[in-house]
């Protein structure tokens, strides 16, 4: 996330958005446990913030589909106990 913040700070939001999209769509970076899911959640929030700021609706939609796929393919199941 540090690299993304640096891109944003220097005004290169397009590169930051493309980098986040590459991480979301990469097959290597699947959420294997709860900690990884939390990281993906933070990435997704930043991704959506940039998409909204830059008015990139189609990229936001594609990113949401990628996020859904990553979370569905996760082998970790969060169980809520009573």
C-alpha positions, 0 to 999 in steps of 0.5 A: 500500500506504500507504493500506491500512496506514493503514486497518489502523492505524486499525482499518478493516480492512473498508475496507482489504479492500474497497480491495484487492479493488477493485484486484484486480478492476479491469480497469485494473490488469493486470500488464503486466510482471514489476515489476507482477506483483511488486506484484500479488503483494504486494497478494495477500498483504496481501489474503489476510492480511486475509481470514484475519484477518477470516475472510472465506473467500468473499472470499479465494476470489474474490480468488484467482480475480481474481488468477489472471485478472490473471496469466493475462491478462498479456502478460509471460511469465517464461522460465526459462533454463538 
